[in-house]
Amino acid sequence: MSNHWEVVIGLEIHAQLAAQSKIFSGASTAFGGEPNTQACLVDLGYPGTLPVLNEKAIEMAVRFGLAVDADIASRSIFARKNYFYPDLPKGYQISQLDLPIVKGGKMSILDDSGNEKIIGITRAHLEEDAGKSIHDEFENASGIDLNRAGTPLLEIVSEPDISSAKEAVAYMKKVHSIVRYLGISDGNMQEGSFRCDANVSVKPFSQKELGTRTELKNLNSFKFVEKAIQHEIIRQIEIIEDGGEIVQETRLYDSNLDETRSMRSKEEANDYRYFPDPDLLPVIIDEEYINEIRESLPELPSAKKDRFVKSYQLKSADAEVLTSSKQLADFFEEVDKGTDIDSQSTANWVIGDYMAALNKTDLEIEESKISASDLASLLNKIADQTISGKIAKEVFESMWKGEGSAEEIIERKGLVQITDDSEIENIVNQVIENNPSQVKDYLDGKSQLLGYFVGQIMKETKGKANPQKVNEILRRNLK
């Protein structure tokens, strides 16, 4: 892509709140119910029914606002956003426009160069979700499932401070991490609990005015967010360079074809004829309520990362990974508490072999084949020199397959490390004797051959010789 162009991106993230009932009714929000079994008369828009605000949604919105250093509105109101579509039985969506519950705020990410960058948050407002249209299950007809109608959402709108597709993903991942730390959303993207719309525009660096933006709707994975935005950036640049103009519109991303396509012309706020909902009173929030919630906030990712760097002496990049999810951070701390090795080595194992195994088997930490205490026991076998780090990887794989504890696998497979100096020395001398030409080359200055000798010794001992002792005795005897 040409450096001549500046990319401007803003995200609108929709986080489904982890309330057990809907935002204006008592119907369940549980995922996976039979179609239309979790929609009551309020959700169905029956005449004479009245919405009743779910206080839990207010609390969760305030928790998010405090976590991102935003202002909490002492008075906020709900409005009717009018549009007519089958998945919205009332003919309007209850949302917030002029007086949202959360205003301002900020979040730090790492930009494409690895430097810290602050992304502003314009607002976060509460609204109800719409139902779901189903187009592929009925011949010549569409179905409507209203189970999701009325589910509480927090829409988090960023400032147009994002400059690339990768930054957009970094910001979205940070928001995802925070809502999960706060316990206000499960962030399950496969179930639609966390999704976003991306507003994308490009302009020449020399131009002050922003370019015409397009909106990419309903992106529900980090991978698709990056690919959709990247595709849209290229599409807009090519149109402008060919003498065309960008049309303000809403577009959908087709992951199978890796392209975006037009959905409809972009609506403005006045198209929805917003007006205050006459059935809902203004929400009044006092300082005492805000302070109570502030005191209940957990340690957030940025604070936890700083503590990991200072307390555990971890590399900053590793602390960033470990604190990206509360579950992973808790797992690391539990493992580290039960081991005798240094914290950085524990972090290397958690980030390396453990996370690789989770990703390979597509499991969450809660479904892990190895517990924190299991991994701590394995690492202690390295610390007390029962096994080497290399053998530990073999043991880890066996543990993941369910073949037993570290101790059982080591004993059954005869993997105990050889630490006896005289036994190692005999093997070292045998390898030296069997490789006279390599010894001569090593003594003539080819120091890289040391690795060859180590490899031969490890081969003879089936990887069970203590690497530190092997290097020490080998260097001495080669002289």
VOPAGU-2260 file (C-alpha; in pm, 1 decimal, decimal comma):
REM VOPAGU-2260
SITE   aa  ch    i         X         Y         Z
SITE  MET   A    0       0,0       0,0       0,0
SITE  SER   A    1     124,4     347,3     -86,0
SITE  ASN   A    2     256,5     567,6     195,0
SITE  HIS   A    3      70,3     852,2      24,7
SITE  TRP   A    4    -253,9     752,3     196,9
SITE  GLU   A    5    -366,0     801,1     554,7
SITE  VAL   A    6    -614,1     548,6     694,6
SITE  VAL   A    7    -876,1     658,0     948,9
SITE  ILE   A    8   -1075,1     392,5    1137,1
SITE  GLY   A    9   -1330,8     400,7    1415,6
SITE  LEU   A   10   -1492,2      93,4    1573,1
SITE  GLU   A   11   -1838,2      43,8    1718,7
SITE  ILE   A   12   -1816,1    -263,3    1940,9
SITE  HIS   A   13   -2130,0    -439,0    2063,3
SITE  ALA   A   14   -2077,1    -635,7    2384,2
SITE  GLN   A   15   -2367,9    -847,6    2502,6
SITE  LEU   A   16   -2395,9    -795,0    2876,7
SITE  ALA   A   17   -2387,5   -1096,8    3106,9
SITE  ALA   A   18   -2726,8   -1030,3    3263,0
SITE  GLN   A   19   -2954,0   -1330,1    3312,3
SITE  SER   A   20   -3261,2   -1145,1    3187,3
SITE  LYS   A   21   -3319,6    -895,7    2907,9
SITE  ILE   A   22   -3273,0    -522,6    2942,7
SITE  PHE   A   23   -3644,9    -433,2    2949,7
SITE  SER   A   24   -3814,4    -765,5    3030,5
SITE  GLY   A   25   -3775,1   -1073,5    3248,4
SITE  ALA   A   26   -3715,6   -1313,1    2957,7
SITE  SER   A   27   -3400,0   -1526,7    2970,4
SITE  THR   A   28   -3085,2   -1432,8    2778,2
SITE  ALA   A   29   -2945,4   -1789,4    2776,8
SITE  PHE   A   30   -2791,4   -1891,4    2445,0
SITE  GLY   A   31   -2913,2   -2185,4    2239,5
SITE  GLY   A   32   -3283,3   -2207,4    2320,6
SITE  GLU   A   33   -3536,4   -2326,2    2065,1
SITE  PRO   A   34   -3642,5   -2034,0    1840,6
SITE  ASN   A   35   -3891,7   -1794,6    1997,3
SITE  THR   A   36   -3903,1   -1972,9    2334,0
SITE  GLN   A   37   -3724,1   -1691,0    2518,8
SITE  ALA   A   38   -3927,4   -1394,3    2400,5
SITE  CYS   A   39   -4206,5   -1256,1    2617,7
SITE  LEU   A   40   -4485,5   -1014,4    2528,3
SITE  VAL   A   41   -4260,1    -711,7    2587,9
SITE  ASP   A   42   -3999,2    -848,0    2343,5
SITE  LEU   A   43   -4271,6    -928,1    2091,8
SITE  GLY   A   44   -4397,8    -569,7    2098,8
SITE  TYR   A   45   -4751,4    -647,4    2213,0
SITE  PRO   A   46   -4970,5    -338,4    2265,1
SITE  GLY   A   47   -5009,7    -234,5    2627,6
SITE  THR   A   48   -4682,7    -388,0    2748,2
SITE  LEU   A   49   -4429,0    -159,4    2917,5
SITE  PRO   A   50   -4049,5    -190,6    2944,2
SITE  VAL   A   51   -3887,6    -215,2    3288,8
SITE  LEU   A   52   -3516,4    -131,2    3301,4
SITE  ASN   A   53   -3278,8    -403,1    3424,6
SITE  GLU   A   54   -3060,9    -238,2    3693,5
SITE  LYS   A   55   -2783,6    -495,1    3634,0
SITE  ALA   A   56   -2727,8    -347,7    3287,3
SITE  ILE   A   57   -2676,8      -3,0    3440,8
SITE  GLU   A   58   -2421,8    -140,7    3687,8
SITE  MET   A   59   -2228,3    -318,0    3411,8
SITE  ALA   A   60   -2216,9      -5,3    3194,6
SITE  VAL   A   61   -2085,0     198,3    3487,7
SITE  ARG   A   62   -1819,8     -67,7    3558,6
SITE  PHE   A   63   -1695,6     -38,9    3201,9
SITE  GLY   A   64   -1695,8     342,1    3210,0
SITE  LEU   A   65   -1486,6     349,8    3527,7
SITE  ALA   A   66   -1243,3      92,5    3385,7
SITE  VAL   A   67   -1164,6     314,2    3084,0
SITE  ASP   A   68   -1145,3     637,7    3282,5
SITE  ALA   A   69   -1466,2     778,6    3133,6
SITE  ASP   A   70   -1727,8    1016,2    3274,4
SITE  ILE   A   71   -2043,2     854,1    3409,0
SITE  ALA   A   72   -2351,6    1061,6    3329,0
SITE  SER   A   73   -2548,8    1162,9    3636,5
SITE  ARG   A   74   -2854,8    1170,4    3409,2
SITE  SER   A   75   -2902,5     961,9    3097,2
SITE  ILE   A   76   -3208,9     885,4    2889,9
SITE  PHE   A   77   -3331,4     615,1    2654,1
SITE  ALA   A   78   -3458,4     696,3    2306,1
SITE  ARG   A   79   -3654,5     518,2    2037,7
SITE  LYS   A   80   -3458,4     448,1    1721,6
SITE  ASN   A   81   -3727,0     394,6    1458,4
SITE  TYR   A   82   -3685,1     152,0    1172,3
SITE  PHE   A   83   -3897,5    -122,6    1026,9
SITE  TYR   A   84   -3752,2    -468,3     990,8
SITE  PRO   A   85   -3899,7    -813,3    1070,0
SITE  ASP   A   86   -3656,9    -885,2    1355,8
SITE  LEU   A   87   -3777,2    -573,4    1542,4
SITE  PRO   A   88   -4147,4    -633,0    1623,4
SITE  LYS   A   89   -4205,2    -294,3    1792,0
SITE  GLY   A   90   -4088,5    -102,5    1484,4
SITE  TYR   A   91   -3822,0      68,9    1695,2
SITE  GLN   A   92   -3515,5     -17,1    1901,1
SITE  ILE   A   93   -3466,2     129,8    2248,5
SITE  SER   A   94   -3119,0     283,8    2255,9
SITE  GLN   A   95   -2942,7     601,1    2374,7
SITE  LEU   A   96   -2845,0     899,5    2162,9
SITE  ASP   A   97   -2799,8    1244,9    2315,3
SITE  LEU   A   98   -2739,4    1144,8    2677,5
SITE  PRO   A   99   -2548,1     812,9    2691,2
SITE  ILE   A  100   -2452,4     660,0    3024,9
SITE  VAL   A  101   -2075,8     665,5    2950,6
SITE  LYS   A  102   -1894,6     957,2    2782,7
SITE  GLY   A  103   -1528,3     984,9    2695,2
SITE  GLY   A  104   -1259,2     746,5    2812,3
SITE  LYS   A  105    -942,8     602,9    2663,1
SITE  MET   A  106    -751,8     284,2    2611,3
SITE  SER   A  107    -387,8     212,3    2530,1
SITE  ILE   A  108    -274,9     -32,7    2263,4
SITE  LEU   A  109      51,9    -112,9    2089,0
SITE  ASP   A  110      66,4      35,5    1738,6
SITE  ASP   A  111     218,4    -129,8    1432,0
SITE  SER   A  112     566,2     -25,9    1548,6
SITE  GLY   A  113     519,0    -168,9    1897,1
SITE  ASN   A  114     481,6     172,3    2061,8
SITE  GLU   A  115     205,0     263,3    2304,7
SITE  LYS   A  116     -84,2     450,2    2145,5
SITE  ILE   A  117    -392,3     595,4    2313,1
SITE  ILE   A  118    -728,2     534,2    2145,9
SITE  GLY   A  119   -1005,8     765,8    2258,5
SITE  ILE   A  120   -1352,2     636,2    2343,4
SITE  THR   A  121   -1633,1     866,7    2234,4
SITE  ARG   A  122   -1912,5     700,7    2431,5
SITE  ALA   A  123   -2062,0     374,4    2549,4
SITE  HIS   A  124   -2438,3     345,2    2554,5
SITE  LEU   A  125   -2696,5      83,3    2645,0
SITE  GLU   A  126   -2943,4     -58,9    2396,8
SITE  GLU   A  127   -3148,2    -368,3    2322,7
SITE  ASP   A  128   -3046,7    -620,8    2060,3
SITE  ALA   A  129   -3273,0    -711,1    1768,3
SITE  GLY   A  130   -3390,5   -1060,4    1678,8
SITE  LYS   A  131   -3234,3   -1278,2    1412,2
SITE  SER   A  132   -3350,0   -1335,4    1055,3
SITE  ILE   A  133   -3293,2   -1687,1     920,6
SITE  HIS   A  134   -3278,1   -1712,2     542,2
SITE  ASP   A  135   -3140,5   -2061,0     473,6
SITE  GLU   A  136   -3380,5   -2301,1     648,8
SITE  PHE   A  137   -3706,5   -2242,0     463,0
SITE  GLU   A  138   -3784,1   -2266,5      93,5
SITE  ASN   A  139   -3895,2   -1930,7     -52,6
SITE  ALA   A  140   -3931,4   -1780,9     296,9
SITE  SER   A  141   -3733,6   -1641,2     587,3
SITE  GLY   A  142   -3774,6   -1723,7     954,9
SITE  ILE   A  143   -3750,5   -1490,0    1252,6
SITE  ASP   A  144   -3603,9   -1596,4    1588,1
SITE  LEU   A  145   -3680,2   -1336,7    1855,6
SITE  ASN   A  146   -3489,6   -1505,0    2139,7
SITE  ARG   A  147   -3217,6   -1240,7    2107,4
SITE  ALA   A  148   -3461,4    -948,2    2087,5
SITE  GLY   A  149   -3420,1    -733,3    2396,4
SITE  THR   A  150   -3083,7    -879,5    2501,3
SITE  PRO   A  151   -2883,4    -602,7    2675,7
SITE  LEU   A  152   -2596,8    -458,7    2472,3
SITE  LEU   A  153   -2327,6    -206,4    2552,6
SITE  GLU   A  154   -2220,8     -27,9    2233,1
SITE  ILE   A  155   -1867,2     108,8    2270,9
SITE  VAL   A  156   -1780,8     374,7    2013,5
SITE  SER   A  157   -1417,5     470,2    1957,4
SITE  GLU   A  158   -1277,2     796,7    1830,3
SITE  PRO   A  159   -1139,3     773,3    1472,1
SITE  ASP   A  160    -788,6     728,9    1618,0
SITE  ILE   A  161    -710,6     389,7    1463,7
SITE  SER   A  162    -470,3     393,6    1168,7
SITE  SER   A  163    -450,3      35,5    1041,5
SITE  ALA   A  164    -627,8    -299,1    1037,7
SITE  LYS   A  165    -377,9    -438,8    1290,8
SITE  GLU   A  166    -439,4    -148,8    1528,7
SITE  ALA   A  167    -812,8    -212,9    1496,6
SITE  VAL   A  168    -759,7    -574,1    1603,7
SITE  ALA   A  169    -533,9    -466,9    1892,2
SITE  TYR   A  170    -799,4    -222,5    2015,7
SITE  MET   A  171   -1080,4    -476,7    1979,1
SITE  LYS   A  172    -876,8    -738,0    2169,0
SITE  LYS   A  173    -812,7    -487,5    2449,0
SITE  VAL   A  174   -1184,5    -408,0    2481,7
SITE  HIS   A  175   -1258,7    -781,5    2472,5
SITE  SER   A  176   -1007,2    -840,1    2752,2
SITE  ILE   A  177   -1150,8    -561,8    2969,6
SITE  VAL   A  178   -1517,1    -668,3    2944,1
SITE  ARG   A  179   -1414,8   -1021,4    3040,6
SITE  TYR   A  180   -1196,4    -900,1    3330,6
SITE  LEU   A  181   -1491,7    -696,9    3454,5
SITE  GLY   A  182   -1724,8    -995,4    3421,1
SITE  ILE   A  183   -1978,2    -788,4    3225,4
SITE  SER   A  184   -1967,1   -1000,9    2908,8
SITE  ASP   A  185   -1848,6   -1351,0    2822,0
SITE  GLY   A  186   -1709,8   -1209,0    2496,1
SITE  ASN   A  187   -1809,7   -1524,7    2305,8
SITE  MET   A  188   -1769,3   -1422,1    1943,9
SITE  GLN   A  189   -1901,6   -1749,9    1801,0
SITE  GLU   A  190   -2232,8   -1690,2    1981,2
SITE  GLY   A  191   -2246,4   -1323,7    1877,2
SITE  SER   A  192   -2180,1   -1187,7    2228,0
SITE  PHE   A  193   -1898,8    -965,7    2099,9
SITE  ARG   A  194   -1899,1    -814,0    1751,5
SITE  CYS   A  195   -1816,9    -486,0    1586,0
SITE  ASP   A  196   -1888,6    -247,4    1300,6
SITE  ALA   A  197   -1590,2     -68,3    1148,1
SITE  ASN   A  198   -1602,6     279,1     992,6
SITE  VAL   A  199   -1321,0     307,6     738,2
SITE  SER   A  200   -1198,7     598,1     528,7
SITE  VAL   A  201    -879,0     700,7     350,6
SITE  LYS   A  202    -735,8    1037,3     252,5
SITE  PRO   A  203    -412,3    1178,2     113,5
SITE  PHE   A  204    -174,9    1282,8     392,9
SITE  SER   A  205    -180,6    1635,2     255,5
SITE  GLN   A  206    -560,0    1660,3     291,9
SITE  LYS   A  207    -704,9    1796,9     616,1
SITE  GLU   A  208   -1064,7    1685,9     564,3
SITE  LEU   A  209   -1151,2    1325,0     637,9
SITE  GLY   A  210   -1244,5    1103,9     346,8
SITE  THR   A  211   -1591,3     957,9     291,1
SITE  ARG   A  212   -1634,2     659,4     518,3
SITE  THR   A  213   -1798,3     323,6     469,9
SITE  GLU   A  214   -1928,8     103,9     749,9
SITE  LEU   A  215   -1845,6    -267,2     765,4
SITE  LYS   A  216   -2121,2    -446,7     959,6
SITE  ASN   A  217   -2124,2    -736,7    1204,3
SITE  LEU   A  218   -1762,2    -850,9    1211,5
SITE  ASN   A  219   -1748,8   -1132,0    1465,0
SITE  SER   A  220   -1387,4   -1249,0    1474,9
SITE  PHE   A  221   -1051,3   -1076,3    1511,9
SITE  LYS   A  222    -935,8   -1243,1    1190,2
SITE  PHE   A  223   -1233,3   -1113,6     991,1
SITE  VAL   A  224   -1195,8    -762,1    1135,9
SITE  GLU   A  225    -839,3    -742,2    1007,9
SITE  LYS   A  226    -913,0    -895,1     667,0
SITE  ALA   A  227   -1230,6    -691,4     607,9
SITE  ILE   A  228   -1067,6    -358,7     697,0
SITE  GLN   A  229    -756,2    -436,6     493,1
SITE  HIS   A  230    -970,2    -524,1     191,6
SITE  GLU   A  231   -1179,9    -208,9     229,9
SITE  ILE   A  232    -870,3      14,0     254,6
SITE  ILE   A  233    -733,0    -127,5     -70,9
SITE  ARG   A  234   -1074,2    -101,6    -241,6
SITE  GLN   A  235   -1113,8     267,1    -150,3
SITE  ILE   A  236    -761,0     361,3    -256,6
SITE  GLU   A  237    -802,6     188,9    -592,4
SITE  ILE   A  238   -1134,9     367,6    -657,9
SITE  ILE   A  239    -988,1     711,2    -575,7
SITE  GLU   A  240    -668,6     652,4    -776,0
SITE  ASP   A  241    -883,0     550,6   -1074,3
SITE  GLY   A  242   -1068,1     884,3   -1053,5
SITE  GLY   A  243   -1380,3     755,1    -878,9
SITE  GLU   A  244   -1551,7     864,5    -557,6
SITE  ILE   A  245   -1629,7     671,4    -241,3
SITE  VAL   A  246   -2000,2     634,9    -166,7
SITE  GLN   A  247   -2104,2     652,4     198,2
SITE  GLU   A  248   -2269,7     316,0     253,8
SITE  THR   A  249   -2294,0       8,2     470,8
SITE  ARG   A  250   -2102,9    -294,7     342,6
SITE  LEU   A  251   -2085,5    -660,9     440,9
SITE  TYR   A  252   -1768,2    -870,1     448,0
SITE  ASP   A  253   -1784,6   -1208,0     272,2
SITE  SER   A  254   -1518,2   -1425,7     436,3
SITE  ASN   A  255   -1548,7   -1697,3     170,1
SITE  LEU   A  256   -1467,6   -1458,5    -114,9
SITE  ASP   A  257   -1253,4   -1224,6     102,5
SITE  GLU   A  258   -1435,1    -918,5     -25,6
SITE  THR   A  259   -1680,0    -653,1      90,8
SITE  ARG   A  260   -2002,8    -580,0     -92,2
SITE  SER   A  261   -2262,3    -307,0     -69,9
SITE  MET   A  262   -2557,3    -364,7     164,4
SITE  ARG   A  263   -2739,1     -29,5     174,1
SITE  SER   A  264   -2676,4     344,2     170,8
SITE  LYS   A  265   -2550,3     470,9     505,0
SITE  GLU   A  266   -2818,9     612,4     729,8
SITE  GLU   A  267   -2773,9     921,9     943,7
SITE  ALA   A  268   -2923,3     977,6    1289,0
SITE  ASN   A  269   -3213,9    1180,5    1150,4
SITE  ASP   A  270   -3315,9     885,8     931,4
SITE  TYR   A  271   -3409,6     697,9    1247,8
SITE  ARG   A  272   -3629,2     979,8    1388,9
SITE  TYR   A  273   -3488,7     944,2    1741,4
SITE  PHE   A  274   -3700,4    1076,6    2025,1
SITE  PRO   A  275   -3700,3    1010,5    2403,8
SITE  ASP   A  276   -3886,1     692,2    2495,2
SITE  PRO   A  277   -4201,1     805,0    2678,5
SITE  ASP   A  278   -4226,0     473,9    2868,0
SITE  LEU   A  279   -3887,2     503,8    3039,3
SITE  LEU   A  280   -3782,9     755,8    3302,7
SITE  PRO   A  281   -3438,7     919,3    3292,6
SITE  VAL   A  282   -3167,1     719,5    3470,7
SITE  ILE   A  283   -3025,6     914,9    3764,4
SITE  ILE   A  284   -2690,0     797,6    3904,9
SITE  ASP   A  285   -2537,6     949,9    4218,4
SITE  GLU   A  286   -2174,4     959,2    4330,8
SITE  GLU   A  287   -2230,8     711,3    4612,3
SITE  TYR   A  288   -2347,0     447,2    4362,7
SITE  ILE   A  289   -2048,7     517,5    4134,9
SITE  ASN   A  290   -1802,1     494,7    4425,3
SITE  GLU   A  291   -1947,6     163,0    4539,9
SITE  ILE   A  292   -1889,6      18,3    4194,5
SITE  ARG   A  293   -1542,5     175,1    4170,9
SITE  GLU   A  294   -1437,9       1,7    4492,7
SITE  SER   A  295   -1552,5    -334,6    4356,8
SITE  LEU   A  296   -1348,0    -318,5    4034,7
SITE  PRO   A  297   -1092,0    -598,0    3986,7
SITE  GLU   A  298    -726,2    -545,8    3898,7
SITE  LEU   A  299    -740,2    -453,4    3529,3
SITE  PRO   A  300    -504,9    -573,8    3250,9
SITE  SER   A  301    -273,4    -269,3    3245,0
SITE  ALA   A  302    -227,5    -269,3    3624,1
SITE  LYS   A  303    -177,8    -646,4    3627,7
SITE  LYS   A  304      80,5    -621,5    3348,7
SITE  ASP   A  305     279,3    -360,6    3544,9
SITE  ARG   A  306     267,8    -582,9    3854,1
SITE  PHE   A  307     384,7    -889,1    3657,8
SITE  VAL   A  308     682,9    -695,3    3521,8
SITE  LYS   A  309     780,8    -561,1    3865,1
SITE  SER   A  310     694,8    -854,1    4091,4
SITE  TYR   A  311     788,9   -1145,5    3865,8
SITE  GLN   A  312    1063,0    -969,6    3665,4
SITE  LEU   A  313     895,8   -1071,2    3340,0
SITE  LYS   A  314     965,7    -927,4    2996,8
SITE  SER   A  315     707,0    -663,2    2910,9
SITE  ALA   A  316     591,9    -849,5    2599,2
SITE  ASP   A  317     539,2   -1169,5    2798,5
SITE  ALA   A  318     346,7    -984,9    3069,8
SITE  GLU   A  319     125,7    -836,9    2794,9
SITE  VAL   A  320      39,5   -1185,2    2667,6
SITE  LEU   A  321     -20,0   -1335,4    3011,5
SITE  THR   A  322    -252,9   -1055,8    3121,4
SITE  SER   A  323    -453,0   -1052,0    2797,4
SITE  SER   A  324    -706,8   -1273,4    2975,1
SITE  LYS   A  325    -783,3   -1300,3    3344,4
SITE  GLN   A  326    -800,4   -1678,7    3320,7
SITE  LEU   A  327    -450,4   -1698,9    3169,7
SITE  ALA   A  328    -307,3   -1453,8    3424,7
SITE  ASP   A  329    -460,1   -1653,0    3713,1
SITE  PHE   A  330    -326,7   -1978,0    3564,7
SITE  PHE   A  331      27,6   -1837,2    3541,8
SITE  GLU   A  332      20,5   -1711,3    3899,6
SITE  GLU   A  333    -103,9   -2046,7    4029,7
SITE  VAL   A  334     168,9   -2235,1    3840,6
SITE  ASP   A  335     439,1   -1993,6    3955,2
SITE  LYS   A  336     325,6   -2021,1    4315,9
SITE  GLY   A  337     373,7   -2398,7    4305,2
SITE  THR   A  338     714,5   -2410,0    4134,0
SITE  ASP   A  339    1076,1   -2373,3    4237,6
SITE  ILE   A  340    1197,0   -2242,3    3902,0
SITE  ASP   A  341    1223,2   -1872,6    3817,6
SITE  SER   A  342     909,4   -1686,0    3708,4
SITE  GLN   A  343    1038,8   -1606,7    3358,8
SITE  SER   A  344    1089,8   -1979,5    3292,4
SITE  THR   A  345     736,1   -2045,0    3416,6
SITE  ALA   A  346     608,9   -1772,5    3182,4
SITE  ASN   A  347     801,2   -1927,8    2890,9
SITE  TRP   A  348     628,9   -2261,7    2950,6
SITE  VAL   A  349     281,6   -2111,3    2987,7
SITE  ILE   A  350     316,4   -1890,2    2677,3
SITE  GLY   A  351     498,4   -2158,3    2478,7
SITE  ASP   A  352     403,7   -2525,3    2520,8
SITE  TYR   A  353      87,1   -2473,2    2724,9
SITE  MET   A  354     -78,2   -2209,6    2502,3
SITE  ALA   A  355      32,7   -2398,1    2189,1
SITE  ALA   A  356    -143,9   -2709,7    2319,7
SITE  LEU   A  357    -460,8   -2511,3    2393,5
SITE  ASN   A  358    -459,8   -2357,1    2045,5
SITE  LYS   A  359    -386,4   -2687,4    1873,6
SITE  THR   A  360    -678,7   -2860,2    2045,6
SITE  ASP   A  361    -900,6   -2548,3    2026,2
SITE  LEU   A  362    -965,8   -2552,9    2401,7
SITE  GLU   A  363   -1023,3   -2278,5    2656,7
SITE  ILE   A  364    -825,4   -2277,5    2983,0
SITE  GLU   A  365   -1133,3   -2403,8    3166,7
SITE  GLU   A  366   -1124,7   -2714,2    2940,8
SITE  SER   A  367    -747,6   -2767,6    2966,9
SITE  LYS   A  368    -606,8   -3121,8    2982,9
SITE  ILE   A  369    -345,1   -3006,4    3234,6
SITE  SER   A  370    -415,9   -2813,1    3554,4
SITE  ALA   A  371    -192,2   -2545,8    3703,0
SITE  SER   A  372     -76,2   -2787,9    3974,5
SITE  ASP   A  373       1,9   -3052,1    3705,8
SITE  LEU   A  374     224,2   -2808,3    3517,6
SITE  ALA   A  375     389,0   -2689,5    3841,0
SITE  SER   A  376     477,1   -3052,5    3926,8
SITE  LEU   A  377     637,8   -3097,4    3585,9
SITE  LEU   A  378     842,3   -2778,1    3617,0
SITE  ASN   A  379     961,9   -2886,6    3961,6
SITE  LYS   A  380    1106,6   -3199,4    3799,4
SITE  ILE   A  381    1323,1   -2967,9    3589,9
SITE  ALA   A  382    1415,4   -2758,3    3893,6
SITE  ASP   A  383    1537,6   -3058,3    4094,5
SITE  GLN   A  384    1718,3   -3196,9    3785,7
SITE  THR   A  385    1508,4   -3513,4    3770,4
SITE  ILE   A  386    1460,9   -3442,6    3397,2
SITE  SER   A  387    1599,0   -3195,5    3144,9
SITE  GLY   A  388    1397,5   -2921,9    2979,8
SITE  LYS   A  389    1399,8   -3120,0    2655,1
SITE  ILE   A  390    1265,0   -3435,5    2820,5
SITE  ALA   A  391    1007,2   -3220,0    3000,5
SITE  LYS   A  392     852,5   -3134,4    2663,3
SITE  GLU   A  393     809,1   -3505,5    2589,9
SITE  VAL   A  394     654,1   -3557,2    2934,8
SITE  PHE   A  395     422,7   -3258,4    2880,4
SITE  GLU   A  396     287,0   -3411,2    2558,0
SITE  SER   A  397     219,6   -3738,8    2738,6
SITE  MET   A  398      45,2   -3555,2    3022,0
SITE  TRP   A  399    -173,7   -3369,1    2770,4
SITE  LYS   A  400    -273,5   -3704,7    2618,3
SITE  GLY   A  401    -388,7   -3820,4    2962,2
SITE  GLU   A  402    -112,3   -4076,4    3018,8
SITE  GLY   A  403     -69,6   -3983,2    3385,2
SITE  SER   A  404     111,1   -3738,2    3612,0
SITE  ALA   A  405     463,3   -3611,8    3544,3
SITE  GLU   A  406     605,4   -3845,1    3807,8
SITE  GLU   A  407     421,8   -4149,9    3671,1
SITE  ILE   A  408     529,5   -4083,0    3310,9
SITE  ILE   A  409     893,7   -4019,8    3404,7
SITE  GLU   A  410     910,2   -4342,4    3604,9
SITE  ARG   A  411     722,3   -4557,2    3353,4
SITE  LYS   A  412     932,8   -4439,2    3056,9
SITE  GLY   A  413    1263,2   -4435,3    3244,1
SITE  LEU   A  414    1329,7   -4068,8    3172,3
SITE  VAL   A  415    1520,7   -3976,5    3487,9
SITE  GLN   A  416    1812,0   -3749,3    3399,5
SITE  ILE   A  417    2169,7   -3875,9    3421,9
SITE  THR   A  418    2350,8   -3644,0    3663,2
SITE  ASP   A  419    2636,4   -3866,3    3774,6
SITE  ASP   A  420    2962,0   -3697,3    3666,3
SITE  SER   A  421    3157,4   -4016,3    3611,0
SITE  GLU   A  422    2884,9   -4173,9    3395,0
SITE  ILE   A  423    2859,7   -3859,3    3181,3
SITE  GLU   A  424    3240,2   -3836,1    3157,4
SITE  ASN   A  425    3265,9   -4192,3    3024,1
SITE  ILE   A  426    3012,6   -4114,9    2750,1
SITE  VAL   A  427    3185,2   -3783,3    2667,1
SITE  ASN   A  428    3523,4   -3957,7    2630,7
SITE  GLN   A  429    3366,9   -4227,7    2413,1
SITE  VAL   A  430    3220,2   -3965,4    2176,6
SITE  ILE   A  431    3554,6   -3778,8    2162,4
SITE  GLU   A  432    3736,8   -4103,3    2083,0
SITE  ASN   A  433    3487,8   -4193,0    1806,4
SITE  ASN   A  434    3521,4   -3855,3    1629,9
SITE  PRO   A  435    3894,4   -3777,2    1592,0
SITE  SER   A  436    3863,1   -3559,7    1279,5
SITE  GLN   A  437    3591,9   -3343,1    1439,2
SITE  VAL   A  438    3808,3   -3308,1    1751,8
SITE  LYS   A  439    4098,5   -3187,9    1536,8
SITE  ASP   A  440    3876,6   -2936,7    1355,3
SITE  TYR   A  441    3737,6   -2810,8    1687,7
SITE  LEU   A  442    4087,2   -2761,8    1828,4
SITE  ASP   A  443    4182,5   -2580,8    1505,1
SITE  GLY   A  444    3917,1   -2320,2    1575,7
SITE  LYS   A  445    3580,9   -2457,4    1453,8
SITE  SER   A  446    3405,9   -2387,4    1784,6
SITE  GLN   A  447    3061,4   -2446,5    1630,7
SITE  LEU   A  448    3139,7   -2821,0    1640,3
SITE  LEU   A  449    3068,4   -2813,2    2012,6
SITE  GLY   A  450    2699,7   -2847,7    1925,8
SITE  TYR   A  451    2778,4   -3155,9    1719,3
SITE  PHE   A  452    2947,8   -3326,5    2015,4
SITE  VAL   A  453    2660,7   -3234,5    2247,9
SITE  GLY   A  454    2417,1   -3384,5    1998,6
SITE  GLN   A  455    2612,5   -3708,3    1982,5
SITE  ILE   A  456    2623,9   -3735,6    2361,3
SITE  MET   A  457    2250,7   -3669,3    2390,7
SITE  LYS   A  458    2190,8   -3933,6    2125,9
SITE  GLU   A  459    2393,4   -4187,1    2326,0
SITE  THR   A  460    2203,3   -4105,7    2645,6
SITE  LYS   A  461    1863,7   -4077,4    2469,5
SITE  GLY   A  462    1844,1   -3716,1    2582,6
SITE  LYS   A  463    1875,0   -3803,3    2951,5
SITE  ALA   A  464    2217,2   -3650,8    3027,7
SITE  ASN   A  465    2215,5   -3325,5    3221,5
SITE  PRO   A  466    2292,4   -3062,5    2952,3
SITE  GLN   A  467    2482,5   -2833,4    3190,7
SITE  LYS   A  468    2710,7   -3115,0    3306,1
SITE  VAL   A  469    2756,6   -3236,2    2947,9
SITE  ASN   A  470    2876,8   -2892,0    2834,5
SITE  GLU   A  471    3102,0   -2849,6    3135,1
SITE  ILE   A  472    3272,4   -3191,5    3105,3
SITE  LEU   A  473    3289,0   -3177,1    2723,7
SITE  ARG   A  474    3464,2   -2838,7    2717,9
SITE  ARG   A  475    3712,4   -2956,4    2978,2
SITE  ASN   A  476    3793,3   -3290,1    2810,6
SITE  LEU   A  477    3820,0   -3144,8    2459,5
SITE  LYS   A  478    4113,6   -2935,5    2578,5
